Amino acid sequence: ASDGHVVDAEFGCGAHSDTPAPAGTGSPMFDPYDDGVLDLVERAESRADS
């Protein structure tokens, strides 16, 4: 059903023009970290088994 309202061309037909944008990004409980800077260390018990 057409409501006759004009919407911006960026938003297409306007079917979702009233949908609120999602709030925030990522997890609010934890600070982001770069796992590329983690050092992997072999556990002592693993070395003893070899």
For each residue, the residues with C-beta under 8 A, 3 or more apart:
1:
2:
3:
4:
5: 14
6:
7: 11 12 13 14 17
8: 11
9: 12
10:
11: 7 8 14 16 17
12: 7 9 15 16
13: 7
14: 5 7 11 17
15: 12
16: 11 12 19
17: 7 11 14
18:
19: 16
20:
21:
22:
23:
24: 28
25:
26: 32
27: 30
28: 24
29:
30: 27
31:
32: 26
33:
34: 37
35: 38
36:
37: 34
38: 35
39:
40:
41:
42: 46 47
43: 46 47
44: 47 48
45: 48 49
46: 42 43 49 50
47: 42 43 44 50
48: 44 45
49: 45 46
50: 46 47
